[in-house]
Amino acid sequence: MAKKTSKKKRIKVEKVDKRNEQNLEKFGINKFETVKEKKEKKNRGKTKGKNTVVGKIRVNKKGFGFLISENQKENISRKYKTYEEFITDIETYEESDVLRQDDREENSLPESSESDNSGDNGKNLSDKKNDIGDRDDIFIGKDQLSGIMDGDTIAVKVEKKKYSENLKRGKIVKVLQRGHQTVVGTFVDNGNFAFVIPVKKEFVQDIYVNKKNFGTAVDGDMVSVEILRYGNRLEKAEGRVIDIIAKNDDPARDIKALIVSSGRELFFQNKVKREVNAIKDFEITHEEFAKRRDLREKYIVTIDGADSKDFDDAVSVEKMKNGNYLLGVHIADVSYFVKSGTYVDQEARNRANSVYLIDQVVPMLPEVLSNNLCSLVPKEDRLTISCDMEIDEKGRVLNHKIYESVINSKRRCTYDEIFEVISSIEKTAETENGEVEKEVLDFTPFEVDRIREMLDLTKVLIRARDKRGSIDFDNPEAEIKLDSFGVPTAVFPRNRNIAHQLIEEFMLKANETVAEQFFWLNTPFVYRNHPKPNAEKMAEIKEFIGGLGIELRGDLTDVKPYMIRDTLNEIKNTKYQFIVSKAMLKSMEKAVYESHCSGHFGLALERYCHFTSPIRRYPDLMVHRIIRMFIEEGIEKVFDREVKKTCEGISKWSSEVERDTLELEREVDKMKIAQFMENNIGKQYDGIVSGVTSYGIHVEIEKCIEGMVRLSDLRGDFYVLDREKHRVVGNNTGKVISLGDKVKIEVLNASKESKEIDFMLIEE
């Protein structure tokens, strides 16, 4: 009997090969556990006794570590650089008997909602913050982090003494797997040796570099170092320079460093360049013209930002004799040029999307394609996939057709130009001969009439979207202007007007229509799904806004989009508008790419996909391939087993990469905003309290810059958090500072390196 008991207590290891064990660790799964043990334990990752836990460590900017809980797993950097590496691990993961537990989708990859401005807005719901740690995490002190890096897989012994009421404390027992083999940072030359200071403060220690491993790096260069030896309590980690990311005089060196440290490639490989250069002089053949519908005589235009270089969508609108509208959305036929299995396709698939970082772009496709052959530049014949939709006065699509086409864009319009024309249309009465006054730039009366029809259709689509309950969070994003040295000179809310809405509505309608067709054909496909928020998060939101005197009506166990929409409409133009909008956006589930259709909650649509941006999103390119396959080879070809498998893999991979892209964009914005505020230390601003926590007050200025007033910096009293009423209260004076209050602040400190901004309240 004693022997049996001993066996039960002993750790049982499944017979899996070493690669499988490593794969499990990449997903944060304890490789020492069996299915039976998993089901028997309430807490994940316990091994070597009930007080030892295995998991990945997250190191925050303050230098503290946290063994992350399951729901915080997404904070760890992406480990996969290529689609092949990712999909191999997914397949191994799904096939392993060790991992089949309670039918959980451990490999589901959460992502942002459709209009993701979320940032770190969870602070408005409670006093916890990512830098403090999730309540299921385990705190690890600075004294234990020598030689430890963010993302390492470690074994931690849980101590009896807690760090705080909701946070356990742990001691590192062993490093099981390293999370990084390379580090990006600034090269600091000290003569016979150098240090590389990591751009990500989560890496804690500098990297020592012997002179023989300098390569061609000089002081101030941004470099990538390979780690030769990991550090410990007595020695720093040692590395060698393997790449110079940016020279010390490159104005974009800081942004490029963040790009590379996130796992992105700045440049295309030579084999990719050779492949696209071979077709750079491409001309459309007579045979290709004959296969496609010729739309070169139609009035088709592109509408984009003034700085845009890749134009993947063009539009046309005509008022039909029956009173309906004929909307044409014409998308660059990238699938014609990027064939499956080519080097350029493999690279595009690995990148999964283009990244736009202020004045820097990391494109999914080489410029020969993105800015030339595929770009719908004006006055040039271009291959496209078109979606024509007949839309009635209620915004319903009565008929549609998706087909291969050739267009010749008549004009490259900017949002500002279209907005000016629309403003003139709405303010200026027509003259007797049908012409409008001169202030409408150089648009002819014919062009103005086409834009008027576009405007009329836009209003129809907006009304239809509002009627079905679609949510518009309308949280302003920051626009950042840089000088020639890469120094930020201005930060302000990005302008969004009716011209932006016009294109948004047309693209949404095309995406919905394409998804509808292939849903009813029941073919393999890539959908854009947005799950409804869970009841627990909605209960938190209801409690949160209830403390502000705002009611969330309806059944929280079956949330409908209109419930969120109606609440946002009620608080429009109040002091709580953006605070509540951000908190609600944060509470939403993440929109993801999936090979099955489950609807889009935020848009209040049963079926939706991404079809309109194949130059910058790989899922769109996959959708185009399916469309061309359907048109040219028939529906039987689309039902191929490999097509289904590819749709599944691309969906998961693209969702993961998209999440990392959004995080990179946020990190760059935070860095540049903090750098901008470094030059404004001592200046005073009017602001609004956007969050209250147990350690400080978040204040937003200029509608897009947020900083922290630490409670310890509040003079004349000791302030405590009143969580229920979203305020802090002075112990002695009874002074109250509440969420939504207007305040005056002075910029106390700002740091580009830490990406943090500190304010001080000014008494009035």
Order of alpha helices (4+ residues) and beta strands (2+ residues): alpha-alpha-alpha-beta-beta-alpha-beta-beta-beta-beta-beta-beta-beta-beta-alpha-alpha-alpha-beta-beta-beta-beta-alpha-alpha-beta-beta-beta-beta-beta-alpha-alpha-beta-beta-alpha-beta-alpha-alpha-alpha-beta-alpha-alpha-alpha-beta-beta-beta-beta-beta-beta-beta-beta
